[in-house]
Amino acid sequence: MTINSLKDGDCGVIVRVNADDKMRERLFSFGIVKSGQIKRIKSSLGGSTILVEIDRNCVALRAEEAESILIEQGENVCKM
């Protein structure tokens, strides 16, 4: 499952980032790391950008960036 498949307000734990080295470094600089908790806040009308919360910081991701972030969703996963 990826961030794109979450509904607004849902959250999960990052399992893996499927991206090239440059993109992985960029996402890492935002705090997107394995085992991190991430929450989907909302997306733009066309769905081209997604606002997420990571460690009490908000980051806007492009849809293709969000698609490269694999997450696990389950009960009691998000404690934000």
N, C-alpha and C positions, 0 to 999 in steps of 0.2 A: 504494500500500500504506500502511496506517496501523499505529500501534503495536498496535492491537487484533489485527491479523493476525499479529503476531510470536509465537513460542513463548517460553516462559520461558528466559532465558539468551541469546536472540538480540539482535542490535543492528543499528542502521542510522544513516544520516545524515539529518537533518531537511532536507526539500526545501521544504516550505511549511506554513504554518499557516492553515487555513481557519476563521477565527473572526471574530466581531465585534470592534470595537476594545477593548471592555472585557475580553473574554476573552483577546484577544491580549496586552494589557498584563499581565494576570495570569500568563499562561504565560511571557511575557518575564521577569517578575520571578523566575521559577523557573530561568531560564537556558535556556529552550526557545527557541532562535533558529535561523534558517536556517543550514545547514552544520554545526550542532552534532551531536555524536555522542550517541546515546541508546541505552540498553540496558534491555530489559524484564527485571526481576528476577523478579516473580511477581504473580499476581492473587488477589483474594479468591475464596472458594468460589463465590459467585454470579457472579463476573466484573464486579461493579459498580465495583470499584476496582482500579487497576493500579499496582504499585510499579515505578518506573523510576529508573535512575541516569543523571545528567547531570553531567559534569565533576566526578566523585567526590562528588556529592551525591545523596541519595535523595529522591524526591518521589512522593507518592501522588496519582494522577490519577483522576478519575471516568471511567467508560467513555466518556461522551459527549465529554469533553475529549480523551481519547486518540484518539478517532475523527477529531478535527479536525486532528491532526498527521500530515501526509503524510511518509513516509520512503522512502528508497531502501536496499535491502538488497543486499549483494553480498559476495564474498570480500574479505578484508583491509579491510573497512569499519571494523570495530570494533577499536580498539587500547586497550581499557580493561583 
